[in-house]
Amino acid sequence: MIANWDQFLLPYQQAVSELKVKLRGIRKQFENQNQRPPIEFVTGRVKPVPSIEEKMTRRHVAEERLEKDMQDIAGLRIMCQFVEDIYQVVDLLRQRTDLTILEERDYIHNEKPSGYRSYHIVIEYPVQLVTGEKKILAEIQVRTLAMNFWATIEHSLNYKYQGDFPEQLSQRLQRAAEAAFKLDTEMSEIREEIQEAQHYTPKSGGQPGIPPETSHDKED
């Protein structure tokens, strides 16, 4: 196995740090133009070594192929309020010249059998090291808050059951995924009302619709 994981993962950590700043910058640019940003907040992580090793074993990934065959060692997640925002974010990413999109997988309208929904983008991102440029593969997941809530719960349960869910639990998760997407659909239908409310400031001097500390202030 890889002798020095810290050295191996350093470029991935740099890529995640840089991409978090850049993706959060999209939100700031919209705000500076007094426009509603399609991004609610951004998180990122480098896959832990035990998870990498487990996936290498499960997917039969050879060590010498790790950098090319494992696309999610560096992972970013972009959260949006509405489904429509997801596709706006995807279009913005397609226009960028500081990264190259290699693959797109739309699991929103083509959900997985489990009910999982998200938009996955695999990118190639150049990291500048003291030894020169190194191109890193990273996966960006774009999803709504409702999709993220369901996916977080499903991910936790997946660890408990090692992917082998009891039939009844699997069915309930599928129904929950459908309910989450129905919520997203309902929110999209009243999107204009929601957006007006979020930017409304009462004449009495009360606070705007958006509380001062919202989820997009998260740093991880």
N, C-alpha and C positions, 0 to 999 in steps of 0.2 A: 504494500500500500504506500501511499504518499508519505514521505518521511517527515516533511515539514508543512503541516497544514496551515500554519499562520502565514508562511510565505506564499503558499499557493492561493490563499483566500484574500490576500491583501488587495490585489487589483479589483476583485469583486466588491470589497468593502468600499474602495474608492469610487467605483462606478455607482453604487447605491447612494453614497453620500452626495455625489455630484448630481445625479438624476433627481434626488429628492429636492434639492435646491432649485433645479431648473423647472421641474413640474409644479412646485409651489409658486414659482415665479409667474406661471401662466395665470394663476388666480390673482396675483398682485396686479398684473397688467390689466386685467378686466376691471378690477376695482379702481385703478387709477384713471380709467376711462369712464367711470361711473356706469359700468355695465355689470349685469349679474354674471358672476363667474360660473362656468359649468362644472368646476371642480369644488367639492366641499372640503376634502382634505386628502393628504397623501401620506402613505406610510411605506416603509421599505425595510428589508432585512436580507442578510446573507444566510443561506441554509446552514443549520448546525452540522458539524462533522458527522455525528451519528446518523442523522437523516440522510446525508449524502451517501454514506457507506451502506445504509439499508437499501437505498434506492439503486445503488450500483449493483448490489446483490440481486434485488428483485427484478431489475430490468436487464441484467447481464451486461452491464456497461464496463468495458475494459478500462483500466486506469489510463492508458495512453489515449483513449477516446473521450475521456471525461469532459474536457473543455468543449468538445464539439457535440457530444451526444446528450449532455444534461443541460437543458436550456434554462432552468429555474434556480441555479445556485444563487444568482442575484435576482431578487424579486421586488417589484414595486407594485403598490396597490393604490389606485385612484378611486376615491369615493365620490359619487354624484347624488344629487337629489332626485333627478328624474331620468327615466330611460333615454329620453331624447338627448340629455346631456352627454350620455355615454358616447353616442355617435358623433356629437360635436367634438368631444375630446379626441376620438379616434381620427377625425379629419385633421385636427390640429397637429397630432403626432405625425401624420402622413406628410405634412408640409415641412417638417423640421429637416434641417440639413446636418445636424450634429449627431444624428443616429440613423441607422438603416433598418427598416422593417423587413424582416425575413419571412414572417408567417403571421397570419391572423386567423383566429378561431372564434366564431360567433356562437357562444353557448346561451345567448339570451333568447333568441327566437328558435334556436335549435338546441334546447336544453338537453343535458345528459339524462339517462334513464332514472338516475337518483332524484332528479328535480333541480340539480345544480344549474345556476345561471350566472354568467359573467362573460365579459369580452376579453379574450387573451391575445396579447400581441408579443411576439418574440422579436427582439431587436438585437442588432449588433452595435455595440457602443465602444468608441475608441478611448482608452485610458492612457494618459501620458505618464509614463514612469521614467525614473532616472536612466533606465536601460533602453528607453525608446517607447514607441507606441505599442500598446497591446489591445487588441480588439476582444471585447468581452460579450458573451451572450447573456441577455437578461430577459426576464418575462415581466410584462406589465399587465396587470389585471385591472379592468375598469368595470365597476359595478355600482349599483345603487346601495343605499344604506340598508334597505330591506333584504336585498340579495346577500349583502355582507353578513347580516345578522344570521340568516339561515346557514350560510356557508361556514361560519365560525362554529356554530353548534354542531353541524354535520361533521366538521373536521375533528372536533373533540370526541364525538361518539365513534368516529372511525378508528381513532387510536384505541378506544376501549374495546371495540369488537374486532379490530384488525380487518376491517372491511367486510366482515361477515355478519351483517345485521340480521337480527330476528325478523321474520317476515312481517309481523305486525308493526314493529318499529319502522321498518323500511316503508311500509304503506303510509304510516303517519307522517314520516318525513316528506314523502312525496306530496301529501295533502298540504303540509305546511308550506312547501315550496310553491305550490299553486296559489295558496292564500297570500304569500308574500308578493308574488307577481301580480295578483289581482289588486293588492294594495298599490303597487307601482302604477298599474293601469288607471286606477281611480285617481291617484294623485296627478297623473299626467292630464286627465280630463279636466281637472280644476286647477291646472298649473298657473294660469294667469291670475286667478284669485289668490293663490298662495303667494305668488311673487309680489303682488300688490300689497298683501298683508305684511310681508317681510320687510318691505321698504316704507311702511306707513308709520309716521310719528304723530301721536295724538297732540292736538293743539294745547292740551293742558300741561304739556311739558313732560309727559311720561316717556318711557323708553320705546325705541323702535321695536318692530316685530321680531328682529333677530336679537337674542340676548347677547350681552357683551362678551361672554366666554362660550363660544360654540365649538363643535367638534373639529372644525378645520384648524383650530389653534394647536392641535396635537403636534408634537415634534417627532414622533416615531411612527 
